[in-house]
C-alpha cells in the first residue's frame, strides 16, 4: 500500500504495518520510507529466516519483517541465518534438543599386565568421591594375560563391587571385555566426571597399566583469548547475561584491581570503590568493562581454535557407537550424534550436511546484537528461541572429562563435564 503522512510524528503514530508492505511519503520533508512485510532478500543477514521453496531453492526473509501467517505455504522453514561472510552464511536449525550428554560411556584400556593379581580403582554410583578398589586374580596367563577369560574375571569382580546399596552392574554400570588385543574396562553409565580416573598417587595401580581410552584420537584444548589479551579457559559470550550475573556475583576488591584480571568486580564496586578507579578510567561503564572480556573475535589460531572444526568433528565422531554389556549399541558422543539426524530435503539442507554448533559459531550467534535479531525472528516464527540463560554444547573437547559450552548462568563461553545433559543446536554452512 501507499500512504502519505503530513509529518514524521503522524507517520510514527500510524505504527508499522504487519499485514502488507507500505510505501510512505512524509509530506513535510518529501521523504520516502518503505516498511516491508516478509521482505525477501537475495543475501541473508543475521537473524533472517531461511526457507527452502518448492523447487528446492533457499529463500531468505528479513528478520524484522516476518509475518508467519502470510508466508508462502509452499516454503519449508529451515532455520535462521547468522555469520554471513561473502557468499556463505551459517544457518541455525529451527529447533534444538533440550538435553543430551556429550559422552555416553567411559572406557579404560588395560595396556599391560605384569602379574597374575592386579588392582585398580574406580569411582562408582552411590558416592563418586570414593575410590572403590578392584582386585582381581587372573585365571589365564596366556597372551600376556590379555584374553577373554581374564576379562570375564574382571567383570565378576566388578559385579561384586560398588558403594553401599549400589553394588553390581545394574547399579554402577561397570564391566570388562576383551577387544582382541587388550582388556577394556567400561562403564555404560556416564554419570560423573571422576569416572575418568582409575588411580592416583594414593591409590596406585598394581600389576598392570591402564589408560583412559574413550576419546581415541580426539584432540582437546583448555585455552582461548579474551579481547583484553588474557589467555584463559573462558570469556564472555553474551554481554547482557554476563553483566546481569557479575553485577551481583563479582568480587569486592580490597586493593587496586588490575585491568587485565581474569576475575570481575561487582557493579557497585566498579562504580564506587576507590580500588576500581583504574577500571572506571579505562572502561567508563560497567557494560563496557564486561564487554572487553568477550572472547576475542576474530580469534587467532590458538588453543580451542586450533582444534578440528565442528563439521570435521561430526564426520569423525558423530556416528561413533559403543556396545553395552547387553549387546546393544548406543551413540558414544550423543551431542555430536544429534546433528547427524537433522535435515530437510535432498539439497543444501539435507541430512548429513549439519553439525553440532561450534565454539566459533557460538561466539557469533551469542553476540548481543546477533542474538537479539535471532530472538526476534524466532519469536515471529514461533520456533524454539535461543535463551542466554540456557547452557548448550559446542563441538570441541576441553580435557579428559569436560567439553566447551555456552554457559547460561554466567553468559560465558566456558566448559562443563561431559556427563551433563545440555541443549544442542545444529548448524550448517550454506554457500549461495
N, C-alpha and C positions, 0 to 999 in steps of 0.2 A: 504494500500500500504506500501511497504518497501523502504526506501530511505537511502542513505549514503551521508554524508557531510564531507568534509575534516577537517573543523574547526567549532567551535561554531559560528563564525561570518557568515560562509556560511549557517549554519542552520537557524540562525536568519533572514538572508536576504531572505530566501525562504518563510518566512511567515507561518502562521498557516493554515492548510487545512480546508476548510469549507464543502466539498462535500463528503469526506470519511476519515476514521481514518488513521493515519500514524504511523508506527514504524520507528524511525530514529536512525541511528548509526553515532556518531561523531568519525571519524577515528583517529583524533589526540589523543583523550583520551579513545577511545573504549567505550564511554558512550552510553547507550541505552535510548532513550526518546520516550514516547508514547503520541501522540496528537490525542485525540478521537473526534469523531463526533457522537452526540446523544448517549452518553455513558449511558447505563442503569446500575443503581446501586441498590444493594439489600437493602441498608439502606440510606434513604434520608438525605441530609444536607440542610443548609439554602439556599434558593433560588431555589432549584431543582424543576423542573416542575413535576407535579403529573398528572397521567392519569389513566383511567380505561380501561382495554383491553376488547376484545370481549367476554371473558369468565367471566368478572366481577372482575378481579383481579387488585389491584393497581399496577401501574408501575411508576418508578421514573427515570428521565433523568437529569444528572448533568447540573447545570445551565449554565456553561460557554462552554458547548459543543453542545448546542441546534441548530439544523438547522430544522426549522419548515417544510420546503418543503420536507424533507427526512424522516419525522416521519411515523411510521406505520399508514396508513389511517384508520385502524380498531380501533385504540385507540381514546378515547374521552378525551379531555383535561379538567381537573377538576380545577386545580389551582396551587399553589406554596407552598412549604414546608418551615417551619421555626420552631425554638424552639424544635429541636429534642432532646429527652431525653430517653435514653434506647431504648425500643421498642415502643415508641409512638412519634408522631410528630403532630404539628399543621399544618393544611392545610388551606391556604387562598383561598377563591373562586376567580376565574379568572377575575371576573368583579366586579363592585361596583355600588351602587346607588349614583347619583350625588347630591341628596338633599332631605332629609326628616327631619321633626321635631321630637324631642324626645317625645314631648307631644302634643296632638291634641285638648285638651279642658281644661277648668278649672271648678272645682266643689267645692261648699261650702255647707256644711250641716248646716241648722238652727237646732241647737242641743236642744234648749229650747226656749219657747215663754212665756213671763210673762205679756204681756199687749196686748190690742186689737189694739194698734198702735205701729208699730215697725219702726226702722230706721237703715239702714246700708249704707255703701258707697262702690262704685266700681270705677275701672279705665276702661274707655271706649274709643273706637275708636275716632279719631279726636285729642285727646290730652291725652295720657295715664299718664301724670304727674298730671292731675287734678282729684280731688275727686268728683265724682258725687253722690249726696245724693239721696237715695231711701227711701222714707217714704210711708208706706202703712197702711191703715185702714183695718184690717182683718174682713171679714163679718161673719165668722163662728167660734164660740167659742168651738165647740165640739172637743173631743180628744185633749184637751190642745192646741187648735189652729193648730195642725198638721194634715192637711187634704187637699184634692184636691181643695176644694173651695178657701181656702186661697192661695194655690199655684197659682191658676188662677188670684187671685187679685194681687199677687206679679208680675206675668207675665205682667198684664195690666200696672202696674206701670213702669215696665222695658221698655215696648213698648213706653211709653211716655217720657222716659228718654234718655239722651245722650248729647254729646257735640254738639256745633253748626254745623249743616249740617250732623250730624251723629246720629240722633235720630231714635230709633226703632231697632227691632231685625235684620232686613236686613242689618243694618249698623254696629251694635256693637255686635250682636250675643248672648245677654244675655236673659235668660228666666228661669222659675222655674217649678218644677214638684214635686209631692208627690210620694215617693218611697214605700209607705205602712207603713213607720214608721216616717220618717222625710221629711220636705220640703228641696229640693235641689235647690240651685241657680247655674245655669250652664251657661257657655259661650261656644258656639260651635266654636269659633274662638280663637285659641291660638296665640296671636299676640304680646304680650309684657309681660315681667316678672312681672310687677306691678299688673297684673290681679290676682295674688295670694292673694292680700290683700282685706279685707272688712272693715277695720277700723284701726285707730292708736290713739295715745294719744290726738291728736287734733280733731279727728273725731270718737267719741266713739259710740258703739252700744247702741241702745235704745230699751228696751222691748224684747230683745232676746239675745241669744248667738249663735255665728257662729264659724265654724272651717273649715279650708281647708281640704277637704276630697278626692281630686282627686288621691292622692297617695296610699290610703288604707294602707296596712301594709308594703309597700315597704320601706326598710331601706335606709339610706343615711349617707355619711361621708364627711367631709371637709378637711381631712388631709392626708398627706403622709410624708415620709422622703426622704431627698436627701442624696447622698453619703457623704456629709460634716457632716452629723448628725443633720442637721437643720430640724425641723418639721415645715411644712408649707402646703400651698394648691397647690403647683406646683413644677415642677422640669424639668430639661432639658430632652427631649425625643430624639432629634436629634441634635448632636453637631454642624454639618455643618451649619444647619439653625440658631441655636441659636448664633453661632459665627457671622454669617452674619448680624443678627439683632442687637445684642448688641454692635457690633463694633462701630456702629454709634448712637445707641439709648440708650446706657447705661448712667450711671451717671458720672458727672465730680466732683471728690471729692474736698472738701475744708478742710479736716482733714484726718488723718491716717485712711485708710479703713480697717475694721476688716476682718479677714479671713473667718468668717462664716456669713457674711452679706447676707441677703435674696436678696438684690439688686446687680446689676452688674455695673462695671465701663466700659467706652468705651475702645477700643483698644489703642487709643492714650494715655489715662490716665494710663492704665496698663503699657504701655511700657516706659513712660517718666515722669509721675508725681512722685514727691517726696513722695506724700501721698500713693503711691502704692508699696513702696519698700518691704513691708512685703509680698504682693501678688507675686511679681516677685521672691522673695527668696523661697516662698513656692511652686509655680507652674511653674516657668520657662517661659512658653509661654502662650499667651492668650488662645490658643486652650485648653491647659491643665487646665487652670483656669475655663473655661466654662465647660469642661468635668467633673470636680469634683463636679459640681452641678447637674449631672444627677440624675434621680430618683434612689434611692438605689435599686440594683438588684443583687442577690435575696433580696426580701424585707421582713422585719419582719411582723407578723400579727398585723398590726397597721393601724388605720384609714381606708382609702378606701380599703385596702387589707384584711380587716376583713369582708367585705360585701359578700353576696352570689355571686358566680361566674356567668359568662355570660350564661352558659348553664342553670343554675338554674333560672336566671332572664328571659330567653326566655321561659322556661317551665311555670313559674308562671305568666308572664305578656305579653308574645309575642302575644298571641291570644286575649287579653282583648279588649273589644269594649265598646263604649258608644252610646247612642241613641240621635240623634239630634231632634230638635223641630219638624221637618217634618216627624219623624218616621224612618228615615234611620239610619243604623248603620255604624260606622266607627272605624278604629283601634284607640285605646286610646293612644298607645305608638308606633307610626309608625316606629321609628328606630329599636326597638326590634322586631316588627312585620315583618320587611323586611326579616330577616333571615329565618322565618318560611316557606317562599315560595321558598327558594334556595335549589337546589339539582339535582342529576342525578341518574337514575337507581334505583335499589332496594337494593343495597348493602351498603357498607361503606359510600357512598356519597349521599344517598337518601335524599329526602325532609324529614324534621323532625330531621335531625342529625346536623343541623347547628345553629349557634347563632351569634348575633352581636359581633364583636370583642371586647375583654375586655381590661381593663386598663393593666392587666398583659401581655396580648398578644401585646398590643400596645408598651409597654416598650421594648419587644423583637424585634418586626419587624421594629420599627423605629430606633433601634440601628444602627449606621452608617455603620458598616461592613455588617450586615444582610441586611439593606436597599439597599446597593449597589448591593448585589447579587440578591436580588429580582428585582431590576430595570433592571439589565442586562437580567435576564431570561424573564421578562415581555416584554422587547424590542424585544428579539429574537422570542418570541411567538406572538408578535404584539397584545397584550392584553392591557387593561387599566392599566397603571402603577401607582404605588404609587408615590405621589409627596410630598416632605417635605414642600411644600408651601401651601398645602391644609389642611383644617380642617376636621376632621372626628370624629364621635361619638364613645364613648365607652359605655358599657352596665351597668354602675353604676351611681347612682344618687348622687349629691353633697349636695343639700339642697332643700328648698321649691320651688325654681324657676330655678335651674341650674343642669346640669349633666356634667360628665367628658368627655374630648375630647383630641385629639392631636391638638394643636393649630398651624396652618400653618404659620401665620405671625411671631411667635417667636420660633417655634421648641420645644415648651413646652408641657408636659403633664399638662393639666390645665382644666378649666371649661368654659362653656358658658351657657346662658339662654336657656331653653328648647323650646322656641318659634322659635329659629333659625333653618333653614333648612341646614343640613350639610351632608357630604358624609357618606356612610355606607358600611362597608366591612364585609362579612360573613366569619366565621371560623368554622372548625370542628376539633376534636381531633381524629386522626387515630392511631389505635394500630395495629402493624404488626408483 
